[in-house]
Amino acid sequence: MKPNERLDQLEPLLADSLQKIDRLIEGQGKIIDLAIKTEQRVNKIEQKVDTTAQAVAKLTVSTQRQYEELKVGQEAIMQYLREKLP
């Protein structure tokens, strides 16, 4: 087989391989972009979760404090009523 004939056989195979490699590289780029966007979204969600958790914790403490104040007030009223009523 002459070198030109062999080159004619290899050229389409090489072109096809290079085209497939280009598509793989492009696909990997898209995957990387998607991973970066996903990571950014996850970070935003984590920040929102942290903010929500802090708000719930503050609300819980506030609710407990209000409950204790209410309980003390109710006990004072009950004590007053016990003293005033026979």
Contacts in CASP RR format, 6 or more apart in sequence:
PFRMAT RR
TARGET T0000
AUTHOR 0000-0000-0000
METHOD contacts of the structure
MODEL  1
MKPNERLDQLEPLLADSLQKIDRLIEGQGKIIDLAIKTEQRVNKIEQKVD
TTAQAVAKLTVSTQRQYEELKVGQEAIMQYLREKLP
END
